[in-house]
Every structure is written in C-alpha cells, then in structure tokens.
Amino acid sequence: MRGDLAQPPRTALDRIRLMKEVRMQYSYEELAGMIDHSLLHPTLTDAEFTAGCQLAAKYSVASVCVKPYAVQQGVKLLAGTAVKVGCVIGFPHGNSATEVKRYETEVACRDGAVEIDMVINIGKALSGEWDYVEQDVRAVCDEAHRHTAKVKVIFENDYLSKGGAGLTGDEFKIKLCQLCERAGTDWVKTSTGYGFVKQADGSYNYQGATEHDLVLMRANCSARVQVKAAGGVRDLDGLIRVRHLGATRCGATATAAMLDEYRRREAAGEAPVDAGRLGAGGY
C-alpha cells in the first residue's frame, strides 16, 4: 500500500484500484479522529479561541489542544460534542520545575482536560541528566493518570538532531522513547510547533515532524505507546503520510483545509495518490 502511494498510478485500472484501497483504509472519521486542533498561538484572543473550538466541533476532530488558562472555557464550549480537551504543560520549552509541571497537570485535569501534552526538560536531556528527565515525565504521567487523563510527551526534535550527552541525534531520540515508556507516557510526540532554531542566515525556522523521526519513534516504542506528529503538517497528503508512518495523532492548525480537501476529493471521486512531504516547518 505504501509503495502504491509513492508513485502516481500508471493506468486507469490502477487508479480505480488505488481509490478503493485508500477509501477502505482511511475514512473521513479516521483522519479527522487523528487531529488535535491546536489553539496555542501566543496572540490567540478569546474570540479566536471560541471560533477554534467551534471549528473543532464542526469537523469532529479528536481534540483541541489548549493553554492551561483556557481549559475550562474549552470544556464549556465543547460540552455535548465528542471533541476532547487537551492541555499543554511546561509549554513550549519545558523549563518549569517538576513540581510546577505536576501541579499544572493537576489543575488542568481538575478543570476538565483529559489529555496532557508536556514538554521534556530539553536542557537537562542534552546534559545527560536522564534520571531528572525520567522523574519529570513520570511526575506528570502519574498525576494525569490519577485523573484518568492520558499524556503525550514532546521531545522537540529540532533541538536534538545533533545529539548530546555522547549520543547521536537518533540515539538520543531512541533513549527518550525508552525513558518515556518507562515513565508511563501514552504518546511520544515530535515537536511543539514552536521549536525555532537559528539558521545560518540569522533567521529562525524548524522542520517539525519528519518522516525519519516518525519512523524512528514508532520503531522504538512498544505497541502500548502511540506516536504523535506535530509541526508543519498542513495539508491532507501530509496528514495521510503521517498515518502511513504509524502516528495516531497529529497536531494541526490547518484542520479545515485538510478536511475540506478530503470532502472535495471524495465528491470528485479522487484519491490521494501522492503522499505528502513532511519536515517543511512553518506555522
């Protein structure tokens, strides 16, 4: 199936076959059910937040991912829908003390969040302080699980590509996968979408979710731990590619564009024959 999607079908019969296979594998509900609609921009107003929750309900996505102060408002706006409310913790740089992260998780869950997206302490990880990082993650997981909430642990892979603590970038990410699984996480997640790295020309950008990292993370967690892509997935083909690579959730701001395109192709009898490109960054 993945090989078929890597190249356009060569004949009309190939195209018909591929359309049927894609439709059987990925329904609208399955793809919408992957999306955590991101409402995290620093300048987001209350009116924009309300509109974002309404959009999430309209498109029947998995969840909204919101800032801690907005959890109660999100729960009220999404009451009566199937859309979950998730909350970021230690966002976006992971620098809060462990007890602050734990308490932030407690408050978020008390306010109604049922999913938690926490950022690791990146500096401690790059310093090789693995016990600290594991205890940091465990504190949040234990608190969230006490409230029956699930946890996604954000690595911020753009900061880790060169490795650290004597490990290559890939070795570093593998160690984090293993550490987070021991600590009890439910998902490992590529990025915040705000991990901007200074480029050679002085500008700041990031890759976000990449095919390489999604494959690596999926391969180095057990089936119990899921994988979430975030950062730079902004079209339907990218979302489908994320699904092919084994991720079950995807953080997105381009929710409407993705799912409107699904409906357009569905109505036109088209299939996504060109799997999307990941790792382009941007917001």
DRENDRENSE-246489 format. One record per residue (C-alpha): residue in three letters; x, y, z; chain. Coordinates in Angstrom, 3 decimals, m for minus. Each point is the difference from the previous one (the first is absolute). Layout:
N
node residu:ALA; u:X; v:Y; w:Z; chaine:A
...
//
This chain:
283
node residu:MET; u:0.000; v:0.000; w:0.000; chaine:A
node residu:ARG; u:2.781; v:2.454; w:0.872; chaine:A
node residu:GLY; u:1.835; v:m0.829; w:m3.192; chaine:A
node residu:ASP; u:m3.150; v:0.642; w:m2.056; chaine:A
node residu:LEU; u:m0.417; v:3.433; w:1.533; chaine:A
node residu:ALA; u:3.600; v:0.994; w:m0.664; chaine:A
node residu:GLN; u:m0.619; v:0.265; w:m3.768; chaine:A
node residu:PRO; u:m3.004; v:1.043; w:m2.127; chaine:A
node residu:PRO; u:m2.012; v:m2.973; w:m1.352; chaine:A
node residu:ARG; u:1.030; v:m0.881; w:m3.552; chaine:A
node residu:THR; u:m3.361; v:m1.059; w:m1.436; chaine:A
node residu:ALA; u:m3.657; v:0.815; w:0.479; chaine:A
node residu:LEU; u:m0.503; v:m3.412; w:1.627; chaine:A
node residu:ASP; u:2.882; v:0.704; w:2.379; chaine:A
node residu:ARG; u:m1.643; v:3.289; w:0.948; chaine:A
node residu:ILE; u:m3.375; v:m1.607; w:0.682; chaine:A
node residu:ARG; u:1.642; v:m2.733; w:2.104; chaine:A
node residu:LEU; u:2.017; v:2.528; w:1.973; chaine:A
node residu:MET; u:m3.057; v:2.190; w:0.635; chaine:A
node residu:LYS; u:m1.850; v:m2.979; w:1.441; chaine:A
node residu:GLU; u:2.935; v:m1.031; w:2.189; chaine:A
node residu:VAL; u:0.510; v:3.492; w:1.392; chaine:A
node residu:ARG; u:m3.674; v:0.460; w:0.743; chaine:A
node residu:MET; u:m0.185; v:m3.337; w:1.780; chaine:A
node residu:GLN; u:3.071; v:0.789; w:2.075; chaine:A
node residu:TYR; u:m0.623; v:3.630; w:0.942; chaine:A
node residu:SER; u:m3.476; v:1.353; w:0.462; chaine:A
node residu:TYR; u:m0.762; v:3.617; w:0.830; chaine:A
node residu:GLU; u:m0.699; v:m1.056; w:3.575; chaine:A
node residu:GLU; u:3.373; v:m1.730; w:0.312; chaine:A
node residu:LEU; u:1.966; v:2.980; w:m1.265; chaine:A
node residu:ALA; u:m2.013; v:2.597; w:1.931; chaine:A
node residu:GLY; u:0.427; v:m2.224; w:3.042; chaine:A
node residu:MET; u:3.775; v:0.456; w:m0.246; chaine:A
node residu:ILE; u:m0.058; v:3.778; w:0.306; chaine:A
node residu:ASP; u:0.742; v:1.935; w:3.166; chaine:A
node residu:HIS; u:m1.107; v:3.469; w:m1.097; chaine:A
node residu:SER; u:2.624; v:2.388; w:1.356; chaine:A
node residu:LEU; u:m1.139; v:3.177; w:1.763; chaine:A
node residu:LEU; u:3.372; v:1.011; w:1.390; chaine:A
node residu:HIS; u:1.195; v:3.081; w:m1.828; chaine:A
node residu:PRO; u:1.245; v:2.641; w:2.471; chaine:A
node residu:THR; u:m2.270; v:2.685; w:m1.472; chaine:A
node residu:LEU; u:m3.186; v:m2.103; w:m0.027; chaine:A
node residu:THR; u:m2.947; v:2.102; w:1.203; chaine:A
node residu:ASP; u:m3.084; v:m1.258; w:1.801; chaine:A
node residu:ALA; u:m2.053; v:0.492; w:m3.156; chaine:A
node residu:GLU; u:2.510; v:m2.000; w:m2.038; chaine:A
node residu:PHE; u:0.012; v:m2.693; w:2.646; chaine:A
node residu:THR; u:m3.785; v:m0.298; w:m0.144; chaine:A
node residu:ALA; u:0.104; v:m0.185; w:m3.791; chaine:A
node residu:GLY; u:2.677; v:m2.696; w:0.223; chaine:A
node residu:CYS; u:m2.094; v:m2.150; w:2.322; chaine:A
node residu:GLN; u:m2.996; v:0.418; w:m2.283; chaine:A
node residu:LEU; u:2.131; v:m1.057; w:m2.966; chaine:A
node residu:ALA; u:1.220; v:m3.083; w:1.881; chaine:A
node residu:ALA; u:m3.603; v:m1.000; w:0.752; chaine:A
node residu:LYS; u:m1.097; v:0.633; w:m3.591; chaine:A
node residu:TYR; u:2.708; v:m2.267; w:m1.420; chaine:A
node residu:SER; u:m0.285; v:m2.654; w:2.770; chaine:A
node residu:VAL; u:3.716; v:m0.116; w:0.781; chaine:A
node residu:ALA; u:1.525; v:m1.945; w:2.871; chaine:A
node residu:SER; u:0.773; v:2.936; w:2.250; chaine:A
node residu:VAL; u:0.929; v:3.605; w:0.460; chaine:A
node residu:CYS; u:3.426; v:0.634; w:1.506; chaine:A
node residu:VAL; u:m0.182; v:3.129; w:2.156; chaine:A
node residu:LYS; u:1.961; v:2.114; w:2.465; chaine:A
node residu:PRO; u:m0.574; v:m0.624; w:3.720; chaine:A
node residu:TYR; u:m2.141; v:3.068; w:0.668; chaine:A
node residu:ALA; u:m2.387; v:m0.991; w:m2.815; chaine:A
node residu:VAL; u:m0.892; v:m3.524; w:1.113; chaine:A
node residu:GLN; u:m3.227; v:0.908; w:1.797; chaine:A
node residu:GLN; u:m1.134; v:2.162; w:m2.901; chaine:A
node residu:GLY; u:0.733; v:m2.807; w:m2.465; chaine:A
node residu:VAL; u:m1.910; v:m2.538; w:2.055; chaine:A
node residu:LYS; u:m3.054; v:2.276; w:0.077; chaine:A
node residu:LEU; u:0.145; v:0.761; w:m3.710; chaine:A
node residu:LEU; u:0.358; v:m3.678; w:m0.953; chaine:A
node residu:ALA; u:m2.557; v:m1.421; w:2.423; chaine:A
node residu:GLY; u:m2.282; v:m2.423; w:m1.810; chaine:A
node residu:THR; u:2.559; v:m0.754; w:m2.720; chaine:A
node residu:ALA; u:2.479; v:m2.863; w:m0.311; chaine:A
node residu:VAL; u:2.961; v:2.385; w:m0.220; chaine:A
node residu:LYS; u:2.402; v:m0.404; w:2.919; chaine:A
node residu:VAL; u:1.826; v:2.848; w:1.710; chaine:A
node residu:GLY; u:3.744; v:m0.406; w:0.360; chaine:A
node residu:CYS; u:2.390; v:2.362; w:1.752; chaine:A
node residu:VAL; u:3.684; v:0.819; w:m0.440; chaine:A
node residu:ILE; u:2.323; v:m0.161; w:3.000; chaine:A
node residu:GLY; u:3.380; v:1.715; w:0.320; chaine:A
node residu:PHE; u:m0.637; v:1.418; w:m3.460; chaine:A
node residu:PRO; u:1.833; v:0.693; w:m2.227; chaine:A
node residu:HIS; u:3.515; v:m0.440; w:1.405; chaine:A
node residu:GLY; u:m0.464; v:m2.477; w:2.856; chaine:A
node residu:ASN; u:1.861; v:2.144; w:2.508; chaine:A
node residu:SER; u:m2.429; v:m0.028; w:2.937; chaine:A
node residu:ALA; u:1.046; v:m1.821; w:3.155; chaine:A
node residu:THR; u:m1.363; v:m3.519; w:0.275; chaine:A
node residu:GLU; u:m2.374; v:0.895; w:2.819; chaine:A
node residu:VAL; u:m1.352; v:2.908; w:m2.039; chaine:A
node residu:LYS; u:m0.645; v:m2.347; w:m2.933; chaine:A
node residu:ARG; u:m1.702; v:m2.467; w:2.321; chaine:A
node residu:TYR; u:m2.201; v:2.682; w:1.530; chaine:A
node residu:GLU; u:m0.768; v:1.509; w:m3.404; chaine:A
node residu:THR; u:m1.146; v:m3.495; w:m1.024; chaine:A
node residu:GLU; u:m2.150; v:m0.330; w:3.120; chaine:A
node residu:VAL; u:m1.728; v:3.318; w:m0.664; chaine:A
node residu:ALA; u:m0.513; v:m0.773; w:m3.690; chaine:A
node residu:CYS; u:m1.574; v:m3.364; w:0.788; chaine:A
node residu:ARG; u:m2.148; v:1.504; w:2.733; chaine:A
node residu:ASP; u:m1.202; v:2.575; w:m2.534; chaine:A
node residu:GLY; u:m1.023; v:m2.773; w:m2.385; chaine:A
node residu:ALA; u:2.991; v:m0.838; w:m2.196; chaine:A
node residu:VAL; u:0.112; v:m3.679; w:m0.924; chaine:A
node residu:GLU; u:3.266; v:0.130; w:m1.945; chaine:A
node residu:ILE; u:3.296; v:1.609; w:0.984; chaine:A
node residu:ASP; u:2.798; v:1.047; w:m2.394; chaine:A
node residu:MET; u:3.145; v:0.612; w:2.062; chaine:A
node residu:VAL; u:3.431; v:1.169; w:m1.155; chaine:A
node residu:ILE; u:3.089; v:m1.743; w:1.352; chaine:A
node residu:ASN; u:2.707; v:2.054; w:1.691; chaine:A
node residu:ILE; u:2.089; v:0.337; w:m3.159; chaine:A
node residu:GLY; u:3.085; v:1.462; w:1.656; chaine:A
node residu:LYS; u:0.105; v:m2.775; w:2.597; chaine:A
node residu:ALA; u:m0.330; v:m2.611; w:m2.741; chaine:A
node residu:LEU; u:2.817; v:1.523; w:m2.032; chaine:A
node residu:SER; u:2.083; v:0.009; w:3.182; chaine:A
node residu:GLY; u:m0.530; v:m3.748; w:0.378; chaine:A
node residu:GLU; u:m1.972; v:0.426; w:3.239; chaine:A
node residu:TRP; u:m2.145; v:m2.983; w:m0.850; chaine:A
node residu:ASP; u:m1.284; v:m0.701; w:3.516; chaine:A
node residu:TYR; u:m1.241; v:3.584; w:0.255; chaine:A
node residu:VAL; u:m1.738; v:m0.209; w:m3.389; chaine:A
node residu:GLU; u:m1.648; v:m3.317; w:0.824; chaine:A
node residu:GLN; u:m1.203; v:1.207; w:3.395; chaine:A
node residu:ASP; u:m1.337; v:3.182; w:m1.630; chaine:A
node residu:VAL; u:m2.022; v:m2.029; w:m2.499; chaine:A
node residu:ARG; u:m1.116; v:m2.510; w:2.609; chaine:A
node residu:ALA; u:m1.313; v:2.720; w:2.312; chaine:A
node residu:VAL; u:m2.284; v:1.315; w:m2.741; chaine:A
node residu:CYS; u:m1.075; v:m3.471; w:m1.148; chaine:A
node residu:ASP; u:m0.817; v:m1.123; w:3.537; chaine:A
node residu:GLU; u:m2.026; v:3.141; w:0.706; chaine:A
node residu:ALA; u:m1.875; v:m0.160; w:m3.300; chaine:A
node residu:HIS; u:m0.754; v:m3.699; w:0.359; chaine:A
node residu:ARG; u:m1.413; v:0.624; w:3.468; chaine:A
node residu:HIS; u:m2.635; v:2.071; w:m1.794; chaine:A
node residu:THR; u:m0.365; v:m2.584; w:m2.829; chaine:A
node residu:ALA; u:1.599; v:2.455; w:m2.446; chaine:A
node residu:LYS; u:2.533; v:m1.128; w:m2.597; chaine:A
node residu:VAL; u:3.425; v:1.521; w:m0.636; chaine:A
node residu:LYS; u:1.942; v:0.923; w:m3.120; chaine:A
node residu:VAL; u:3.679; v:0.794; w:0.604; chaine:A
node residu:ILE; u:1.562; v:2.535; w:m2.378; chaine:A
node residu:PHE; u:3.681; v:m0.468; w:m0.916; chaine:A
node residu:GLU; u:0.477; v:3.137; w:m2.182; chaine:A
node residu:ASN; u:2.112; v:m1.892; w:m2.521; chaine:A
node residu:ASP; u:1.312; v:3.092; w:m1.784; chaine:A
node residu:TYR; u:2.159; v:0.650; w:3.049; chaine:A
node residu:LEU; u:1.226; v:m3.596; w:0.130; chaine:A
node residu:SER; u:1.154; v:m0.696; w:m3.563; chaine:A
node residu:LYS; u:3.685; v:0.440; w:0.873; chaine:A
node residu:GLY; u:m0.310; v:m2.221; w:3.039; chaine:A
node residu:GLY; u:1.545; v:0.639; w:3.385; chaine:A
node residu:ALA; u:1.352; v:m1.682; w:3.137; chaine:A
node residu:GLY; u:2.231; v:m2.172; w:m2.178; chaine:A
node residu:LEU; u:m2.851; v:m1.248; w:m2.182; chaine:A
node residu:THR; u:m0.822; v:0.613; w:m3.651; chaine:A
node residu:GLY; u:m3.323; v:1.640; w:m0.814; chaine:A
node residu:ASP; u:m1.682; v:m3.324; w:m0.726; chaine:A
node residu:GLU; u:1.476; v:m1.664; w:3.092; chaine:A
node residu:PHE; u:m1.224; v:2.936; w:2.049; chaine:A
node residu:LYS; u:m3.561; v:m0.289; w:m1.282; chaine:A
node residu:ILE; u:0.006; v:m3.766; w:0.509; chaine:A
node residu:LYS; u:1.099; v:0.458; w:3.603; chaine:A
node residu:LEU; u:m2.816; v:2.483; w:0.538; chaine:A
node residu:CYS; u:m2.530; v:m2.465; w:m1.432; chaine:A
node residu:GLN; u:1.183; v:m2.676; w:2.422; chaine:A
node residu:LEU; u:0.130; v:2.396; w:2.943; chaine:A
node residu:CYS; u:m3.489; v:1.351; w:m0.648; chaine:A
node residu:GLU; u:m1.476; v:m3.454; w:m0.338; chaine:A
node residu:ARG; u:1.474; v:m0.987; w:3.369; chaine:A
node residu:ALA; u:m1.434; v:3.176; w:1.503; chaine:A
node residu:GLY; u:m3.506; v:m0.906; w:m1.184; chaine:A
node residu:THR; u:m0.713; v:2.251; w:m2.981; chaine:A
node residu:ASP; u:m2.841; v:m0.817; w:m2.371; chaine:A
node residu:TRP; u:1.488; v:1.801; w:m3.027; chaine:A
node residu:VAL; u:3.388; v:1.301; w:m1.043; chaine:A
node residu:LYS; u:m0.227; v:3.167; w:m2.070; chaine:A
node residu:THR; u:2.442; v:1.578; w:m2.441; chaine:A
node residu:SER; u:m0.328; v:3.726; w:0.602; chaine:A
node residu:THR; u:m1.867; v:2.952; w:1.477; chaine:A
node residu:GLY; u:m0.197; v:1.902; w:m3.287; chaine:A
node residu:TYR; u:1.912; v:2.795; w:1.718; chaine:A
node residu:GLY; u:3.505; v:m1.480; w:0.136; chaine:A
node residu:PHE; u:1.648; v:2.611; w:m2.180; chaine:A
node residu:VAL; u:3.699; v:m0.544; w:m0.724; chaine:A
node residu:LYS; u:2.337; v:2.777; w:m1.121; chaine:A
node residu:GLN; u:1.050; v:m0.523; w:m3.617; chaine:A
node residu:ALA; u:3.281; v:0.934; w:m1.713; chaine:A
node residu:ASP; u:m1.545; v:3.210; w:m1.369; chaine:A
node residu:GLY; u:m1.112; v:1.098; w:3.472; chaine:A
node residu:SER; u:m3.667; v:m0.836; w:m0.528; chaine:A
node residu:TYR; u:m1.921; v:m2.497; w:2.118; chaine:A
node residu:ASN; u:m1.886; v:m3.022; w:m1.330; chaine:A
node residu:TYR; u:m0.617; v:m3.660; w:0.744; chaine:A
node residu:GLN; u:m0.819; v:m3.278; w:m1.713; chaine:A
node residu:GLY; u:m2.576; v:m1.347; w:2.421; chaine:A
node residu:ALA; u:m1.181; v:m3.543; w:m0.676; chaine:A
node residu:THR; u:2.196; v:m1.869; w:m2.487; chaine:A
node residu:GLU; u:m0.437; v:m3.401; w:m1.592; chaine:A
node residu:HIS; u:3.323; v:m1.113; w:1.472; chaine:A
node residu:ASP; u:m0.982; v:0.895; w:3.546; chaine:A
node residu:LEU; u:m3.477; v:m1.510; w:m0.212; chaine:A
node residu:VAL; u:1.421; v:m3.311; w:m1.238; chaine:A
node residu:LEU; u:2.729; v:0.074; w:2.655; chaine:A
node residu:MET; u:m2.387; v:0.758; w:2.850; chaine:A
node residu:ARG; u:m2.553; v:m2.593; w:m1.104; chaine:A
node residu:ALA; u:2.702; v:m2.661; w:m0.237; chaine:A
node residu:ASN; u:1.370; v:0.715; w:3.469; chaine:A
node residu:CYS; u:m3.181; v:m0.078; w:2.068; chaine:A
node residu:SER; u:m2.153; v:m3.004; w:0.758; chaine:A
node residu:ALA; u:m3.510; v:m0.274; w:m1.378; chaine:A
node residu:ARG; u:m1.270; v:1.440; w:3.292; chaine:A
node residu:VAL; u:1.494; v:3.412; w:m0.770; chaine:A
node residu:GLN; u:m1.395; v:1.978; w:m2.915; chaine:A
node residu:VAL; u:1.737; v:2.660; w:m2.099; chaine:A
node residu:LYS; u:m1.190; v:3.540; w:m0.670; chaine:A
node residu:ALA; u:1.285; v:2.238; w:m2.798; chaine:A
node residu:ALA; u:0.010; v:3.758; w:0.452; chaine:A
node residu:GLY; u:1.460; v:2.926; w:m1.869; chaine:A
node residu:GLY; u:m0.302; v:0.705; w:m3.708; chaine:A
node residu:VAL; u:m2.783; v:m2.440; w:m0.966; chaine:A
node residu:ARG; u:m2.305; v:2.307; w:m1.910; chaine:A
node residu:ASP; u:m1.670; v:m1.953; w:m2.815; chaine:A
node residu:LEU; u:m1.996; v:m3.178; w:m0.508; chaine:A
node residu:ASP; u:2.799; v:m1.933; w:m1.649; chaine:A
node residu:GLY; u:2.288; v:0.851; w:2.916; chaine:A
node residu:LEU; u:m2.620; v:m1.262; w:2.461; chaine:A
node residu:ILE; u:m0.372; v:m3.221; w:m1.975; chaine:A
node residu:ARG; u:3.776; v:m0.410; w:m0.086; chaine:A
node residu:VAL; u:0.102; v:0.378; w:3.777; chaine:A
node residu:ARG; u:m2.590; v:m2.770; w:0.246; chaine:A
node residu:HIS; u:1.991; v:m2.282; w:m2.316; chaine:A
node residu:LEU; u:3.052; v:0.443; w:2.212; chaine:A
node residu:GLY; u:m1.831; v:m1.270; w:3.066; chaine:A
node residu:ALA; u:m1.010; v:3.158; w:1.861; chaine:A
node residu:THR; u:m3.496; v:0.016; w:1.481; chaine:A
node residu:ARG; u:m0.220; v:3.730; w:0.792; chaine:A
node residu:CYS; u:1.086; v:3.140; w:m1.779; chaine:A
node residu:GLY; u:0.066; v:3.527; w:1.358; chaine:A
node residu:ALA; u:m1.331; v:2.443; w:m2.576; chaine:A
node residu:THR; u:m1.220; v:3.525; w:m0.572; chaine:A
node residu:ALA; u:m0.987; v:m0.673; w:m3.645; chaine:A
node residu:THR; u:m2.832; v:m2.302; w:1.036; chaine:A
node residu:ALA; u:m2.661; v:1.555; w:m2.214; chaine:A
node residu:ALA; u:2.233; v:m0.004; w:m3.092; chaine:A
node residu:MET; u:0.911; v:m3.658; w:0.492; chaine:A
node residu:LEU; u:m3.507; v:m1.288; w:0.582; chaine:A
node residu:ASP; u:m1.657; v:2.221; w:m2.611; chaine:A
node residu:GLU; u:2.461; v:m1.462; w:m2.495; chaine:A
node residu:TYR; u:m1.006; v:m3.502; w:1.076; chaine:A
node residu:ARG; u:m3.667; v:0.807; w:m0.691; chaine:A
node residu:ARG; u:0.889; v:1.623; w:m3.337; chaine:A
node residu:ARG; u:1.918; v:m3.067; w:m1.153; chaine:A
node residu:GLU; u:m2.691; v:m2.298; w:1.296; chaine:A
node residu:ALA; u:m2.652; v:1.866; w:m1.991; chaine:A
node residu:ALA; u:2.194; v:0.033; w:m3.114; chaine:A
node residu:GLY; u:0.866; v:m3.682; w:0.254; chaine:A
node residu:GLU; u:3.685; v:0.772; w:0.462; chaine:A
node residu:ALA; u:2.523; v:m1.768; w:2.184; chaine:A
node residu:PRO; u:3.150; v:1.332; w:1.686; chaine:A
node residu:VAL; u:2.537; v:m1.617; w:m2.336; chaine:A
node residu:ASP; u:2.969; v:2.181; w:0.975; chaine:A
node residu:ALA; u:0.973; v:m0.397; w:3.663; chaine:A
node residu:GLY; u:0.819; v:3.351; w:1.523; chaine:A
node residu:ARG; u:3.392; v:1.419; w:0.898; chaine:A
node residu:LEU; u:0.811; v:0.523; w:3.657; chaine:A
node residu:GLY; u:2.672; v:2.006; w:1.769; chaine:A
node residu:ALA; u:m0.640; v:3.348; w:m1.695; chaine:A
node residu:GLY; u:m0.576; v:1.852; w:3.269; chaine:A
node residu:GLY; u:m1.968; v:3.242; w:0.059; chaine:A
node residu:TYR; u:m3.175; v:0.714; w:1.901; chaine:A
//
